Structure formats: C-alpha cells, structure tokens
C-alpha cells in the first residue's frame, strides 16, 4: 500500500490503510484514539484536508486530551497536511504534554516511509558503503533523537545480503554480512571479478528492508530500489 493522494481521499478507509501500513496496534475497545504506537495513543487526522487550529478534528482532539492527559504519556498525531502554526498552538494548549507529529508523504516512490539516504561507491572492484540513513518522521521523539545523533551509519543496520549475479528479476543472495553480538556490519566488500550487476538488501534496526542495485557503476540515489 502506498499512501498516495487517492488512497487518502476517504478519511475512514485512509485511516485504516495508514494504521495497517504503519504496523500500529488497533485501538483498545472503548478508547477514543485510533491506534497505539509503541505504547503511545495515536490518532490519524485530516487525511483529506489541511488541518488548522479551528478545525473540528483539532477541537475534538484537544477536548479528549484534556479529559485523559493524566492517564496517557502523550499522543502521536498522524496527518496529511497542516498549517505550520498548528503545532506550537497545540503545545501551548496543553502545557507539559508530549506531542509527536508524523506527516504522511505523498509520492508513489516515497510512500509514507520516506526515501532513505544511501551513499556508496565502487573503487578497485571493492564496494564501499559510506552512509545510510532512514527517514525519522515515523519515529517517536526519543528514537528520532538516537537516529539523528548516530555518528556511524552501521549502527543503524542489522545485516546486509548480496546477490552478486542479479538478473533483474529475483533476488537470490549469495553473500552475507550478518554481525554477531555487538559487532557492526563491515561496510567495505571486495567484489568477485565476475560481478557485473549487484543487488543488495539492507535490513535496518527497525527490521525494515531496503533494496539497492549497482550496474557497472558507483551506487547513487538514482539506483534506489524499493522497500518491503
């Protein structure tokens, strides 16, 4: 599922699709929020409009939070479009309350995941991965801080699998970099002389899989594959 504009026109159907795609837990029976994200209540608002401080959904949200703010740690707000002034306004209305905002991306290629940063090069038949960063807009504040302050991209990666004879159709890994314990992936890989097309699968620390392809050239953003 891609969170494209057509999928978000119907706010009810769109909400269910977004909750399923983000892997959120459905709301508890009798609760007013729409889902739960890592223990935080989560609401999905304004999928077919631009949210502002006088919007009916926002007024409803503030009323519910005032009723339950002593019972919940904070709220995750998933939205499509919103006026910039809305976020400081919400924080002013409920002082000391924790807010996390997730903006849904629209492009077919980005979907709601966002496009990762990936930098690599092939030098003397050796693949050098220089950087990898995934979008933090789906993360809660503490997790977002950890990722943004990370100094070594390898800390964000669980493993990398390589298909050294990529046929353009089926990914068949023939080499692996799966660290043990607290070790990190290597990030530098000699390539066999017969390698022409290389496809790799990178699994980040959230378990999200990203695919990238090298075709007789250094890897660039234009070579980005898909995510699954």
Backbone as a ProteinNet text record, in pm:
[ID]
protein_1_A
[PRIMARY]
XXXXXXXXXXXXXXXXXXXXXXXXXXXXXXXXXXXXXXXXXXXXXXXXXXXXXXXXXXXXXXXXXXXXXXXXXXXXXXXXXXXXXXXXXXXXXXXXXXXXXXXXXXXXXXXXXXXXXXXXXXXXXXXXXXXXXXXXXXXXXXXXXXXXXXXXXXXXXXXXXXXXXXXXXXXXXXXXXXXXXXXXXXXXXXXXXXXXXXXXXXXXXXXXXXXXXXXXXXXXXXXXXXXX
[TERTIARY]
86	0	88.6	58.5	127.8	28.9	72.3	-17.4	-23.8	-75.3	-88.4	-215	-230.2	-344.2	-477.2	-490.1	-616.4	-653.1	-554.7	-581.2	-625.3	-602.2	-631.5	-755.4	-820.7	-937.3	-1050	-1072.6	-1173.5	-1108.1	-1143.6	-1072.3	-1087.9	-1200.4	-1220.7	-1137.4	-1150.3	-1071	-923.2	-889.2	-749.7	-689.4	-765	-716.1	-683	-772.7	-748.8	-625.4	-609.1	-492.2	-363	-364.6	-245.6	-207.7	-305.7	-280.4	-218.7	-274.4	-221.6	-81.4	-57.5	71.7	181.6	149.5	249.2	271.4	189.9	206.2	163.2	65.9	17.9	-81.4	-90.9	-189.7	-325.4	-431.9	-566.1	-600.1	-689.4	-725.5	-792.1	-773.7	-840.8	-989	-1073.4	-1217.9	-1255.9	-1335.2	-1381.3	-1289.2	-1171.6	-1079.6	-1110	-1071.6	-1101.6	-994.7	-873.3	-769.2	-784.8	-718.1	-737.7	-646.2	-528.8	-432.9	-332.6	-237	-132.1	2	95.5	229.7	332	391.1	490.7	440	314.3	256.1	193	214.2	155.4	23.3	-79.6	-202.9	-170.1	-239.3	-212.9	-345.3	-354.8	-472.8	-431.4	-516.3	-491.8	-595	-550.5	-641.8	-615.3	-719.4	-704.3	-643.6	-680	-620.7	-669.8	-783.1	-837.7	-852.7	-771.1	-781.4	-653.7	-647.7	-536	-580.5	-513.4	-550.8	-509.2	-593.4	-561.6	-623.3	-591.4	-627.5	-777.3	-856.6	-1000.6	-1074.2	-998.9	-1059.2	-1134.7	-1247.2	-1329.4	-1251.7	-1166.4	-1087.2	-990.5	-932.6	-837.9	-910.5	-1026	-1103.9	-1144.1	-1185.2	-1220	-1098.9	-983.8	-862.5	-824.6	-829.8	-793.9	-889.1	-1017.5	-1114.4	-1081.2	-1052.1	-1020.7	-892.2	-792	-664.8	-683.2	-758.6	-784	-848.9	-933.1	-1001	-907.2	-809.5	-727	-578.8	-537.2	-394.4	-320.2	-389.9	-323.7	-306.6	-370.4	-370.5	-278.6	-239.1	-158.1	-27.1	82.7	213	223.6	143.5	149.4	62	73.3	-8.8	73.4	51.7	111.8	3	26.7	-69.9	-17.3	-89.6	-55.8	-145.2	-85.7	-164.1	-113.1	-192	-159	-98.9	-177.8	-129	-173.5	-93.8	-130.6	-61.3	-126.5	-64.2	49.1	157.3	275.2	243.8	150	117.9	42.5	-4.4	-85.4	-5.9	118.1	193.7	231.1	284.9	309.2	179.2	70.9	-59.5	-102.9	-90	-129.5	-45.7	83.6	171.3	138.6	93.4	54.6	-75.1	-164	-294.7	-286.6	-187.3	-171.8	-26.4	9.9	148.9	198.3	322.6	382.7	342	252	206.7	300.6	327.8	420.1	346	395.3	337.3	439.8	393.4	477	394	451.4	376.7	438.5	355.2	400.2	330.1	406.1	348.6	357.6	245	242.1	293.3	388.2	438.8	345.8	352.2	255	308.4	435.6	486	477.1	457.8	449.2	578.5	691.5	819.3	848	808.5	838.2	736.4	605.6	503.8	512.7	475.2	484	619.4	703.8	832.4	936.8	924.2	1029.7	1143.4	1224.4	1337.1	1462	1530.5	1649.8	1767.1	1862.6	1989.8	2084.2	2139.5	2231.2	2344	2467.1	2583.4	2683.3	2724	2820.1	2897.4	3010	3094	3168.5	3204.5	3286.6	3424	3526.2	3663.8	3752.1	3824.8	3913.6	3839.6	3720	3637	3599.9	3593.2	3550.2	3432.8	3325.2	3208.9	3230.3	3227.2	3238.6	3102.5	3038.3	2915.5	2955.4	2928.1	2972.9	2867.9	2740.3	2637.7	2503.8	2425.6	2287	2208.3	2099.5	2010.4	1868.2	1779.3	1639	1564.1	1449	1367.9	1325.6	1325.7	1288	1147.8	1071.2	941.3	837.5	867.2	774.4	815.4	919.6	971.4	921.6	912.2	879.7	1002.2	983.4	1091.3	1223.7	1222.9	1347.9	1420	1344.7	1405.3	1457.3	1384.6	1428.3	1561	1573.4	1696.5	1814.1	1795	1902.2	1951.8	1858.1	1895.8	1967.2	1914.6	1972.7	2110.7	2137.8	2267	2367.3	2324.1	2412.1	2530.1	2651.1	2771	2816.6	2779.2	2823.4	2699.8	2679	2561	2545.4	2656.4	2650	2571.3	2559.7	2481	2331.4	2291.7	2150.8	2114.3	2210.3	2190.5	2204.5	2109.6	2118.4	2204.4	2181	2252.6	2241.9	2330.5	2326	2342.8	2256.6	2263.6	2293.1	2371.1	2415.1	2377.7	2324.2	2306.6	2410	2517	2630	2604.6	2495	2460.5	2315.3	2281.9	2145.1	2095.4	1982.8	1928.1	1818.2	1792	1688.8	1549.7	1537	1404.2	1391.8	1466.3	1453.2	1579.7	1562.6	1676.5	1719.9	1844	1898.3	2030.9	2029.5	2152.4	2256.9	2380.1	2491.5	2602.6	2588.8	2686.8	2613.6	2671	2602.5	2700.8	2649.8	2722.7	2625.1	2629.7	2538.9	2623.7	2641.6	2729.4	2675.9	2767	2730.3	2748.1	2661.9	2673.2	2660.9	2756.7	2755	2835.8	2881.1	2960.1	2873.1	2939.1	2869.9	2901.2	2816.8	2847.6	2977.9	3045.6	3177.4	3170.9	3083.4	3070.3	3163.1	3256.8	3350.8	3359.8	3337.3	3323.5	3394.5	3502	3564.9	3464.7	3459.6	3365.9	3438.7	3380.3	3441.1	3456.4	3554.9	3583	3467.4	3379.1	3270.3	3149.3	3155.8	3040.2	3014.4	2892.1	2851.2	2734.1	2628.1	2513.2	2505.3	2497.4	2493.3	2365	2293.8	2173	2196.8	2165.9	2183.4	2056.9	2036.5	1924.2	1981.9	1946	1992.3	1874.4	1892.8	1788.2	1826.7	1743	1777.7	1735.7	1765.3	1743.3	1595.9	1506.5	1362.8	1309.3	1396.3	1351.9	1304.1	1310.5	1267.6	1373.7	1329.9	1421.5	1428.2	1551.6	1573.2	1658.1	1620.4	1693	1762.2	1888	1965.4	2034.8	2060.9	2120.4	2241.5	2347.1	2464.9	2478.7	2490.6	2506.6	2632.7	2744.2	2871.9	2906.3	2862.4	2888.6	2874.9	2934.2	2914.5	2766.3	2726	2586	2549.2	2436.6	2388.2	2240.7	2183.1	2041.6	1952.9	1999.1	1917.1	1906	1993	1987.8	1896.8	1829	1747.7	1645.2	1633.2	1531.1	1407.8	1345	1222.3	1242.6	1138.7	1142.8	1029.9	1049	945.5	934.4
-120.2	0	123.8	218.2	345.2	451.9	540.5	645.1	758.5	730.2	831.2	911.4	1019.9	1109	1035.5	949.1	880	790.1	733.7	643.8	718.2	849.9	926.8	1014.4	1010.5	1095.5	1058.4	930.5	885.2	873.6	960.2	961.2	833.3	763.1	639.3	525.7	504.2	399.8	432.2	560	600.1	575.7	603.7	582.4	435.3	347.3	203.6	158.1	210.1	173.5	222.3	345.7	402.5	324.4	291.6	216	80	13.6	-117.6	-105.1	-2.4	12.3	47.1	130.9	170	62.4	-42.7	-150.5	-111.7	-20.8	22.6	-78.5	-82.2	-167.5	-99.2	-172.4	-112.7	-59.6	38	99.2	-1	19	-64.4	-29.8	-129.4	-107.6	-1.3	95.5	199.3	319.1	314	427.1	521	646.7	745.3	756.9	708.3	719.3	609	622.4	532.5	410.6	424.3	313.9	340.5	246.6	260.6	242	333.3	327.8	318.9	200.3	179.5	224.9	194.3	227.1	365.2	446.4	580.8	578.1	647.9	665	735.1	697.4	753.1	787.7	907.9	947.5	981.9	946.9	974.5	1077.7	1199.6	1311.7	1379.3	1439.8	1529.9	1469.2	1345.9	1282.8	1345.5	1414.2	1473.5	1624.8	1688.1	1832.5	1886.7	2017	2083.1	2116.9	2063	2086.8	2226.7	2289.4	2418.9	2421.6	2524	2523.9	2534.3	2576.3	2584.6	2468.4	2372.2	2255.7	2173	2113.5	2034.9	1916.4	1853	1740.4	1784	1901.5	1952	1988.3	2050.3	2083.6	1957.4	1856.5	1726.6	1666.1	1669.3	1611.4	1680.4	1812.1	1885.5	1853.7	1837.6	1801.9	1664.8	1569.3	1433.2	1432.6	1507.6	1510.4	1574.6	1680.7	1745.9	1648.5	1560.5	1462.9	1351.9	1316.6	1197.9	1227.5	1354	1386.2	1330.7	1302.2	1244.5	1093.5	1034	888.4	839	928.4	886	965.5	903.9	971	1083.9	1076	1173.9	1125.5	1188.3	1149.3	1157.5	1062.9	1063.9	1107	1214.5	1265.6	1238.4	1154.2	1127.1	1214.1	1290.1	1384.3	1390	1452.8	1464.1	1601.7	1707.1	1844	1922.9	2020.7	2105.2	2239.4	2342.7	2473.9	2471.4	2540	2537.6	2588.7	2680.5	2738	2642.5	2530.3	2438.3	2373.7	2333.9	2255.2	2334.1	2455.9	2532.3	2565.8	2582.7	2610.2	2492.8	2370.9	2253.4	2240.9	2265.2	2254.8	2360.7	2476.3	2581.5	2547.5	2478.4	2447.6	2345.1	2255.6	2152.5	2154.9	2248.6	2261.7	2134.7	2096.9	1980.6	1848.2	1849.8	1726.5	1692.9	1563.1	1520.9	1500.6	1564.9	1551.3	1492	1406.3	1357.5	1367.8	1427.2	1450.8	1371.7	1299.1	1219.8	1269.9	1323	1370.9	1261.3	1231.8	1130.5	1189.8	1121.6	1165.4	1117.6	1185.2	1159.3	1083.8	1100.1	1046.1	895.3	842.3	697.9	628.6	693.3	631.3	639.9	750.1	766.2	698	703.2	648.8	714.2	642.2	700.5	674.7	597.1	561.7	670.9	748.7	844.1	774.7	850.7	795.5	795.9	682.5	680.8	751.4	792.4	842.9	724.3	703.1	591	638.1	625.9	668.1	553.3	519	410.1	430.7	362.4	375.3	245.1	219.4	103.1	153.4	113.2	155.2	30.8	13.5	-103.3	-233.4	-245.4	-365.3	-394.7	-288.8	-302.6	-208.3	-260.7	-178.9	-112.5	19.8	97.2	162.3	124.3	191.2	302	425.6	540	593.1	572	629	562.1	549.9	504.6	570.6	635.6	697.1	680	635.6	628.7	747.1	774.4	886.5	865.9	973.2	963.9	1015.6	1048.7	1111.2	1014.4	882.4	786.4	747.3	807.9	767.1	856.8	799.1	877.7	961.7	1066.9	1163.5	1103.4	1010.7	955.9	875.5	791.3	712.9	803.6	910.3	1005.6	1070.5	1106.3	1169.3	1074.4	947.1	848.3	834	825.8	808.7	932.7	1050.1	1173.8	1201.6	1153.1	1176.9	1064.7	962	848.5	892.5	860.5	901.6	799.5	674.3	566.7	500	512.1	457.4	308.1	239	93.5	55	150	124.4	115.6	161.5	161	38.6	-53.7	-167.3	-299.8	-388.9	-523.3	-615	-613.2	-704.7	-656.1	-709.3	-681.5	-813.6	-836.2	-954.7	-911.3	-990.4	-952.4	-1059.5	-1015.1	-1101.1	-1054.7	-1132.2	-1091.4	-1116.8	-1184.2	-1211.6	-1172.7	-1053	-1002.9	-1010.2	-1080.2	-1095.9	-995.5	-903.9	-804.3	-850.3	-974.3	-1027.2	-1080.2	-1182.2	-1249.8	-1227.4	-1179.1	-1156.9	-1290.1	-1331.7	-1458.4	-1428.5	-1409.3	-1372.3	-1482.1	-1442.6	-1536.9	-1499.7	-1385.1	-1342.4	-1265.6	-1269	-1210.7	-1135.9	-1033.1	-966.9	-957.3	-1057.7	-1065.6	-1066.4	-950.9	-942.3	-1022.9	-1065.1	-1135.9	-1043.9	-1061.7	-983.4	-834.5	-757.5	-611.8	-563.2	-656.1	-617.4	-543.9	-468.1	-393.7	-452.4	-423	-465	-398.4	-457.9	-410.7	-280.1	-273.8	-153.1	-146.4	-241.2	-246.4	-391.3	-414.4	-551.1	-570.4	-652.7	-686.6	-761.4	-727.8	-791.6	-892.3	-1008.8	-1107.1	-1049.1	-1096.6	-1042.3	-1054.7	-1154.7	-1177.7	-1087	-1005.9	-925.1	-815.3	-814.2	-707.3	-630.2	-700.7	-639.1	-688.6	-596.5	-630.2	-575.6	-659.1	-618.3	-650.4	-555.1	-582.8	-549.7	-624	-599.8	-557.8	-440.4	-386.7	-388.3	-448.8	-454.8	-359.3	-256	-158.9	-207.7	-130.1	-173.8	-185	-133.2	-148.8	-274.2	-342.7	-460	-427	-299.1	-258.2	-297.5	-353.7	-399.4	-297.8	-268	-174.5	-243.5	-225.8	-287.4	-180.8	-210.2	-119.3	-199.6	-136.3	-204.8	-128.9	-201	-143.5	-210.3	-129.2	-182.4	-124.4	-189.6	-148.9	-3.3	49.8	190.4	212.1	322	355	372.6	332.7	341	485.7	529.1	663.4	656.5	771.1	774.9	730.3	752.8	713.8	563.8	489.9	344.6	284.9	371.6	322.2	221.9	113.2	14.4	43.3	-61.1	-43.8	-88	-74.3	-122.4	-219.3	-315.3	-415.6	-439.5
0	0	0	-87.1	-88.5	-43.4	45.3	94.4	-7.3	-126.2	-229.4	-206.2	-283.2	-260.9	-274.3	-376.5	-399.1	-282	-215.2	-103.1	21.4	24.4	144.4	131.6	15.6	-2.5	92.4	114.2	207.7	344.4	440.3	568.3	649.5	635	711.6	654.1	523.9	458.4	467.6	443	450.3	586.7	692.9	828.5	851.9	808.2	827.4	750.2	628	547	611.5	661.7	724.4	849.8	933	1055.8	1022.6	920.9	881.7	824.5	738.8	673.9	772.9	871.4	970.2	1075.7	1073.9	1171	1311	1321.2	1452	1508.7	1640.9	1704.6	1701.4	1664.3	1665	1803.7	1808.9	1936.7	2029.9	2160.6	2259.5	2259.9	2284.4	2284.1	2386.7	2342.6	2434.1	2442.7	2377.2	2378.6	2262.9	2278.8	2175.2	2068.8	2098.2	1996.1	1892.5	1781	1668	1670.4	1731	1733.5	1844.8	1861	1961.3	1892.7	1917.3	1859.1	1971.7	1990.3	2095.3	2232	2259.4	2388.4	2395	2291.7	2288	2213.3	2261.9	2183.8	2052.1	1947	1815.3	1748	1691.3	1615.4	1473	1377.1	1235.3	1192.1	1160.8	1135.6	1001.8	946.5	832.9	709.1	674.9	557.4	427.9	430.7	308.8	319.4	406.9	424.9	489.1	500.3	567.4	709.8	807.5	946.6	991.7	1072.8	1132.3	1271.6	1349.6	1491.1	1517.8	1418.2	1437.8	1372	1319.9	1255.8	1359.5	1318.5	1410.1	1468	1386.9	1436.7	1546.3	1531.5	1630.9	1759.9	1748.6	1868.1	1942.5	1867.2	1927	1998.1	1932.4	1989.6	2120.5	2122.8	2244.3	2359.6	2330.7	2435.3	2493.7	2408.6	2456.7	2540.1	2494.7	2567.5	2705.2	2711.7	2841.3	2938.2	2887.5	2972.5	3020.8	2936.8	2964.8	2985.3	2990.2	2991	3112.3	3220.8	3338.1	3324.9	3222.8	3208.4	3097.7	3005.8	2892.1	2887.5	2836	2835.1	2733	2628.4	2521.1	2407.7	2292.5	2177.8	2050	1959	1826	1728.2	1655	1558.1	1417.1	1342.1	1202.7	1115.5	1024.4	945.7	801.7	717.6	575.8	546.7	570.2	556.4	679	720.2	834.3	822.3	872.8	878.6	980.7	951	1038.2	1178.4	1188.5	1319.8	1410.8	1355.2	1435	1548	1521.2	1618.2	1743.8	1731.4	1854.5	1927	1851.9	1913.9	2002.7	1951.7	2029.8	2156.7	2143.3	2259.7	2364.6	2318.7	2412.9	2485.3	2417	2474.9	2587.2	2579.9	2683.1	2730.7	2815.7	2862.7	2931.2	2899.8	2963.4	2903.5	2805.4	2741.8	2626.5	2605.1	2499.8	2367.7	2262.7	2129.6	2033.2	1942.5	1833	1705.4	1599.4	1476.5	1361.8	1288.1	1173.9	1048.9	955.6	829.4	724.4	660.7	556	425.7	362.2	233.4	122.8	9.4	-96.3	-216.5	-248.3	-373.7	-381.5	-501.2	-518.3	-475.5	-505.1	-472.5	-323.5	-258.9	-118.2	-30.1	-68.2	19.7	156.2	261.1	393.6	458	392	451.9	436.5	330.3	301.4	227	159	84.6	172	185.1	269	201.6	281.6	230	218.1	102.1	80.5	-10	36.9	-39.7	-45.7	-167.8	-184.8	-313.8	-324.1	-444	-463.7	-588.8	-622.2	-663.1	-589	-615.5	-619.3	-730.4	-745.4	-714	-771.6	-756.6	-611.7	-530.9	-391.8	-367.9	-309.6	-277.2	-142.1	-140	-16.7	11.8	119.8	161.3	258.2	221.8	301	397.5	364.5	451.8	426.3	532.1	521.4	634.2	599.3	698	650	738.5	700.8	758.8	701.2	746.4	891.3	970.1	1111.3	1138	1031.8	1056.3	1112.5	1112.2	1171.4	1313.1	1365.9	1495.5	1607.7	1727.5	1845.7	1884.1	1963.4	1988.6	2033.4	2127.2	2178	2071.3	1997	1890.3	1779.7	1748.1	1646.5	1687.2	1814	1862.6	1848.8	1884.8	1876.6	1733.2	1638.8	1498.4	1446.1	1475.5	1423.5	1481	1602.9	1665.7	1639.1	1567	1538	1451.6	1493	1421.7	1317.1	1333.8	1244.8	1185.5	1055	989.4	1015.9	1040.6	1060	1184.7	1278.8	1399.6	1369.1	1251.6	1212.6	1129.6	1112	1021.5	1095.5	1073.1	1130.6	1045	914.6	825.2	681.6	596	453	378.3	281.1	196.1	53.3	-19.8	-153.8	-255.9	-368.8	-485.9	-586.8	-603.4	-687.7	-835.8	-868.2	-1008.1	-1032	-995.9	-1005.9	-1150.4	-1171.4	-1306.1	-1337.1	-1241.7	-1263.6	-1229.3	-1180.6	-1152.3	-1009.8	-977.6	-847.5	-765	-641.6	-552.7	-492.5	-523.5	-473.8	-404.2	-271.4	-201.1	-206.9	-237.4	-244.1	-146.8	-78.5	21.4	130.7	251.4	366	454.9	520.6	629.3	745.8	833.9	948.4	1074.9	1138.7	1256.3	1373.9	1459.8	1581.9	1702.2	1800.2	1923.1	1897.4	1951.4	1936.6	1816.3	1732.5	1615.5	1514.1	1424.5	1320.9	1183.5	1087.2	950.4	907.7	810	771.3	691.5	593.4	512.7	393.4	381.3	269.6	223.6	91.5	43.2	-91.1	-95.1	-222.2	-309.9	-437.8	-529.6	-617.7	-638.9	-729.6	-869.7	-941.6	-1074.5	-1171	-1150	-1244.6	-1217.5	-1113.5	-1076	-1179.1	-1232.7	-1325.1	-1263.8	-1231.1	-1165.8	-1022.7	-929.5	-787.1	-725.8	-655.6	-583.2	-436.3	-348.8	-206.4	-129.6	-22.8	68	201.7	247	373.8	472	587.4	689.6	802.2	825.6	928.8	1067.4	1169.9	1307.9	1343.4	1258	1280.6	1214.5	1137.6	1063.9	923.9	884.2	750.5	649.1	535.4	431.7	318	275.9	164.2	58.5	-67.7	-177.4	-262.1	-301.6	-384.9	-494.5	-608.7	-722.8	-775.5	-809.2	-875.6	-1011.9	-1117	-1252.1	-1315.7	-1290.9	-1350.6	-1322.7	-1208.1	-1178.5	-1028.8	-978.4	-837.4	-807.1	-688.6	-646.8	-615.2	-664.6	-636.3	-599.6	-562	-525.6	-641.9	-764.5	-880.2	-895.1	-824	-830.2	-723.3	-645	-534.8	-582.7	-507.5	-536.9	-455.9	-404.3	-329	-185.1	-103.8	34.3	53.9	144.2	167.9	317
[MASK]
++++++++++++++++++++++++++++++++++++++++++++++++++++++++++++++++++++++++++++++++++++++++++++++++++++++++++++++++++++++++++++++++++++++++++++++++++++++++++++++++++++++++++++++++++++++++++++++++++++++++++++++++++++++++++++++++++++

